[in-house]
Amino acid sequence: DHLEPQSTAPALACVYANLVYACTTCNSNRRDLPVPDPCVSGYGKILRLADDGALVGLTPEGSALIVNLILNHE
């Protein structure tokens, strides 16, 4: 399951199950892309923190999340 952005699903804007806490930068980087629902996907199953502090995608979904949110940018 994925969470839907307000732009494509405005009726879900205040539905708790469609909300994820995110900083302004991540929310802006996300644009109109759906993100994996952390209640369903468990980010620990799709991402790993490397020894150097970078995130590593464990699945295609995790790798896409890193790219789409620009999570490894300094």
PEGIGI-V512650 format. One record per residue. N is the residue number from 0. PHI is phi in whole degrees, -180 to 180 (999 if undefined). BURIAL is 1 if it has 24 or more other C-alpha atoms within 12 Angstrom, else 0. D_LAST is the distance of its C-alpha to the last C-alpha in whole Angstrom. Layout:
# PEGIGI-V512650
n=N phi=PHI burial=BURIAL d_last=D_LAST
n=N phi=PHI burial=BURIAL d_last=D_LAST
This chain:
# PEGIGI-V512650
n=0 phi=999 burial=0 d_last=29
n=1 phi=-126 burial=0 d_last=27
n=2 phi=-83 burial=1 d_last=26
n=3 phi=-103 burial=1 d_last=27
n=4 phi=-68 burial=1 d_last=26
n=5 phi=-55 burial=0 d_last=28
n=6 phi=-64 burial=0 d_last=28
n=7 phi=-104 burial=0 d_last=30
n=8 phi=-142 burial=0 d_last=32
n=9 phi=-59 burial=0 d_last=32
n=10 phi=-68 burial=0 d_last=35
n=11 phi=-95 burial=0 d_last=32
n=12 phi=-57 burial=0 d_last=30
n=13 phi=-116 burial=0 d_last=32
n=14 phi=-86 burial=0 d_last=33
n=15 phi=-53 burial=0 d_last=31
n=16 phi=-66 burial=0 d_last=31
n=17 phi=-106 burial=1 d_last=29
n=18 phi=-104 burial=0 d_last=26
n=19 phi=-137 burial=1 d_last=23
n=20 phi=-67 burial=0 d_last=21
n=21 phi=-150 burial=0 d_last=18
n=22 phi=-70 burial=0 d_last=16
n=23 phi=-59 burial=0 d_last=16
n=24 phi=-62 burial=0 d_last=13
n=25 phi=-65 burial=0 d_last=13
n=26 phi=-64 burial=0 d_last=17
n=27 phi=-69 burial=0 d_last=16
n=28 phi=-65 burial=0 d_last=14
n=29 phi=-65 burial=1 d_last=17
n=30 phi=51 burial=0 d_last=20
n=31 phi=-106 burial=0 d_last=23
n=32 phi=-87 burial=0 d_last=22
n=33 phi=-70 burial=1 d_last=23
n=34 phi=-118 burial=1 d_last=21
n=35 phi=-61 burial=1 d_last=23
n=36 phi=-74 burial=1 d_last=25
n=37 phi=-67 burial=1 d_last=24
n=38 phi=-77 burial=0 d_last=28
n=39 phi=-106 burial=0 d_last=29
n=40 phi=-85 burial=0 d_last=26
n=41 phi=55 burial=0 d_last=25
n=42 phi=-58 burial=1 d_last=21
n=43 phi=-67 burial=0 d_last=21
n=44 phi=-91 burial=0 d_last=24
n=45 phi=-116 burial=1 d_last=21
n=46 phi=-132 burial=1 d_last=18
n=47 phi=-138 burial=0 d_last=17
n=48 phi=-92 burial=0 d_last=15
n=49 phi=-78 burial=0 d_last=15
n=50 phi=-59 burial=0 d_last=15
n=51 phi=-87 burial=0 d_last=12
n=52 phi=93 burial=0 d_last=10
n=53 phi=-82 burial=0 d_last=10
n=54 phi=-87 burial=1 d_last=12
n=55 phi=-121 burial=1 d_last=15
n=56 phi=-78 burial=1 d_last=17
n=57 phi=-92 burial=0 d_last=21
n=58 phi=-140 burial=0 d_last=22
n=59 phi=-57 burial=0 d_last=22
n=60 phi=-64 burial=1 d_last=22
n=61 phi=-67 burial=1 d_last=19
n=62 phi=-62 burial=1 d_last=17
n=63 phi=-65 burial=1 d_last=18
n=64 phi=-62 burial=1 d_last=16
n=65 phi=-61 burial=1 d_last=13
n=66 phi=-68 burial=0 d_last=13
n=67 phi=-65 burial=1 d_last=15
n=68 phi=-96 burial=1 d_last=13
n=69 phi=53 burial=0 d_last=9
n=70 phi=-74 burial=1 d_last=9
n=71 phi=-101 burial=0 d_last=6
n=72 phi=-76 burial=0 d_last=4
n=73 phi=-64 burial=0 d_last=0
